[in-house]
Amino acid sequence: MNFELTPQQKAVQQSARQFAQTVLQETVLEDDAAGRFPEEAYKKMGEMGFVGLPFPKEYGGQGGDYLSYVLALEEISKINSSVGIAYSVCTSLYSGALINDGNEEQKKKYLPEVLSGKKMGSFCLTEPDAGSDAAGCKTTAIWNGKEYILNGLKCFITNGPLADYYMVVALTNPKTKGLTAFIVEREWEGVSIGKIEDKCGIRCAQVSEVIFDNVRVPKENMLGEEGKGFAVAMKDLDGGRIGVAAQGLGIAKGAYDIAFNYLKEREQFGKPLYKNQYLAFKMAELETEIEMAQYMLYKAATDKQEGKSYSVPAAKAKMVCTDA
């Protein structure tokens, strides 16, 4: 059992750390206060290869491993967790769905510009009455003999206002609750953005309703098989849980660093706070909790990249990292 990162993984980690601590750090407080997503910085991430890290080069990716992506996402989330969640949705959920279930034509059409950071993707599952309960979906995509007609409303969609492409899950057979996944383009007639959420935290992230009103979707934009959309979404969410775990770990590490520096700088009763035994012990407990979460996350990422079953490790990693 080897706990050492490879030279390539360390290089990715260092590059992401430097980018976050320079480019993202510069405007993070102002962006958060204004609820403004730093689009130019995100495009720079794409140019640097972060968005396409774990994907094959023939689709515009970098051909790297999944743990390298997790390391980059963790470093980004330490500084700006809003950019972290946008990055995770593009990579884990939107692009992951295409890699898992897209055909060659779909991958070549809808991946390269997203993986290069020129465009963004999103994942549309949640509705007012459906999300964790995916079977409660009410959005429909009805075949009219030529194409699917998509109608419905998705809510709490990360990257909703920013995305150029949406992975959408809809009912193609309402009687049997048969769900099907599609790739839908933002510019198609009938696609619009509804309410944009005002959030307590992660304020730069753009989260909104996405409305589909008689959107005509060609059959070639079906992702996977008709009626198999539930399986597509659930497989996709396994990778998404690893992304959420990496965000949680990054936030925990970033907060720990801030607290650590404060304890060294702040003095009370003639000595720095870190010499207060209670606070020193508390920091030791927190560091141990963070390191335990880290190993759970890295195991899940390694299981995924090695082709092992990772549903349970991903769920465990998400639980412990978000708790941390």
N, C-alpha and C positions, 0 to 999 in steps of 0.2 A: 504494500500500500504506500504510494508515493504522494506526499502532500506538497511537493515542490511544483511551482509553476514552471513551464518551459520558457526558454529565452524569448520565443515569439509571444507568448502570453504576457510576459513581463513588459515587453516592448509596447504592446497594445494598452496595457494598464497604465504605463507611464505616459503614453501619448494622450490618452483620454484624460488623465489627471491634469496634465499641463493645459490642455484645451479648456477644461472646466475651470481651472483656477485662474486663467487669464481671460479668455473670451467671455465665458458665462458669468464669472464672478463680477466683472466690470459693471453689469447692468441688472444683476439679479434682484436687488431690493426695489429698484425703480420699476422693473417689469412686473414684479409681484404686486406692488401697490396699485399699479395701473391695470392689472389683469391683462397684460399685453404679452403675447407670445413672441419670442425673439426669432422671427422667421429667417433672417439672414444668418444667424448663428447656426440654426438647424441645417440650412443649406451647406454651410461650411462643414458640418459633421458628415454630410453625405459625400462631399468632395474628399474628405479625409478617409473615407472608407468605413466609417463606423456603422452606418445604417445597413450596409450590405455584408457586414463581417461574416456571418455564418452561412452564406449562400454560395452556390456554385458560380464560377466566373462566367460561364456561358449565359447567365441571366443578369449579369452586371454586378454580381457579388464579389467578395474578396477570397472566397474559398477557405475561410478560417474555420475554427471550431466554435462550438456553442459556448464553451466556458470563456473564450476570449470576448464574445459578445456580452456575457454576463459581467465580466470584469469592467468593460467599458461603460455599461449601463450603471453599474454601481458607482463608478467615479463621477459620471454626469449627475447622478441623483444626489451625491454628497453636496453639490453646489446648487443645482436647480432641479428639484424633483419634478417640476412641471415639464421641463424638456425631457426628463427621464421617462415620464409616462407617455408622452407623445412618441418618443423613440421606441419604447416597448410595444406600443400598439402597432406602429408601422412594421416593426420587425417580427415580433412574436405572433401577433394576431393576423394582420392583413397579409403580410408576405408569407408567414407560416402556413396560412390556409392555401395559398397558391402553390407553395412547394409541396404540401401534403396531398392536395387533391386536384390541382390544376393540370390541364393537359399542356403539351408543348407549346401550342399556339398561344394559349392564355399566359403562360409563364413569360414567353418572349415579348408579348404585347404589354402586359400589365406589371412586370417586375422591374425592368432596367431603370426607368426614370424614378421610381420610388426608392430603389436601392442606392441611387446616386444622389438622393436628396433633392432632386429637381421637383418632384411631386410627392404628395403624401397619401397614405392610405388610412382607412378606418375600418372598424368592425361593428356592424349594426345587428345586434341581437336583442338588446333590452328594449322593452316597451312598458307603458304604464302598468300593465298586468302580467308582464312576462320578462324574465331575465334569468335568474337562477332557476325559475320554473319555465324552461324553454318551451315546454309543451303548451304553455298558455299563450303562445304567439297568435296574434290576430291579423298581422299584415299578410296580405294574400298576393299571389302571383298566379293568375289564371290564364291558361293556354287558350288562345282564340283561333287556333288553326294555323297561325303564322308566327306568333310571338307570344311572350308572356306579358300580361298587363299587371303591373305592380301597384298596389295601393296599401297605404298604412302609415303609421307614425312610429319612429324609433326615438327613444329618449336616453339621456345621460351618455351620449355618444362622444367619446374622447376623439379629438381631431375633427369633429363634425363640420365646423365652419372652415377648416383648413384643407380638408381632404379633396383630392381630385378623383379618387376611386373609393367605393364602398363595397365591402363584403357584406351582403345582406342575406338574412335568413327569413324565409317567408313560407306561408302555407300554399302548396300547389294542389292539395286535395283537402279542403276544409272538413269533409265528412270523416276522413280517417286520420285527421291531424298530421297528414304527411308534409314534412318540412323539406325545403330544398334551398340550397345556397346559390347565390348569384354574385357576379361582379357587376356593379352599376357605376356608370360614369356620372360625375357631378354635373356636367354640362348638358346631360340629356333633358329634354323637355319634361316638366312635371316634378323634377327634383328641387327641393328648396330647403332652407334652414329655418327652423322655428325658434323657440326660446333658447337663448344662450344663458347658461347657468352662471349665477354669481356665487362664488364658493368661499368657504371660510379659510381654506388653505389650498396649496397648489394652484394659486390663482392665475398664473400665466397659462395653464392648460386650457384649451378651448373645448368646452363640453356643451353639447347642444342637443336639441331635437333635430331629426332629419325626417322630412316629410316626402312621401312618394304619392303622387297624384296622377293616376293613369299613365305611369311610366312604361314605355314600350321596351321590353328587354328581349334581345334576340336569344334564340336557343343556344347559340355558341357561347353565351356568357354564363351558362349554368356551370356551377363548380361541383364536380363529382356527378353523381347520378340523381335523377329525380326521386324525391322521397327519402333521400339519405342525408338531408341537411342537418338533422340532429346529430348524427355521428360525426359529420364534418366539423360542426361547431364544438362538440365536446372534445374531439381530438385537438382542435386548435387551442381550446382553453387550457389544456394541460401545459402547453408551451407558454401560454399567457401567465400561468401561475408562477412559473420560473421567473418571468419578467417582473411581475409584481414583487416577488421575493427579493430580487436584486435591487429594486427601488427601495424597499423597506430597509434592507441592509445598508444601502448607501446613505439613507437618511439617518439611520442610527449611528453610523460611523462619523458622518459629518457633524451631528449634534455632539457626539462624544469629544471630537476634536475641539469644538468651540468651548465646551465645558472644561476640558483639560487646560487649554490656554488661559481661560479665565481664572482657574484655581492657582495657576502659577503667577499671574499678574496682580490679582486682587489681594490686598493685605488687610487683616483685621487683628487687633491686639498685638501689633508689632511683628506679625509673621504672615507669610503668604497662606492662603486658604488650604493649599494641598498638605500643609503640615498639621491640619486638623485631622485627627485620627479617624473620626467618623466619616468625613468626606473622602479621605483616602481609601478607606475600606469600601465605601459605596462605589467609588470609581473602579476598584478592582472587581467588584461584583458585576458591574455593567460591562467591563471589558471582557469578562469571562462569558457573559450572556451573548455578547456580540460575536465572539469567536465561535461559540457553539452553533449559532445561527449560520455563520459563514460556512462551516463545514457541511451543514445540512444542504445549503444552497449549492455548493460546489459539487456535492455528490449527485444531486438531481440533474445538474447541467451535464456532468460527466456521463451519467446513465443515458441521457438523451443523445449525446454525441456518439456514444458507443453502440447505439441501436438497442439498448435494453428497455424493458418496460419502465416508464418513469412517471406514470400517473400518480402513484402513492408518494414517491419521493418529492414530486413537485408540490403536492398538497401539503406535505409536512413542512417543506421549505417555506412555502407561503405563510403557513401558520406561525412558525417560530420567528421568521424574519420580520413580519409585520408586527408581531407582539413586541419584538425587540425595539 
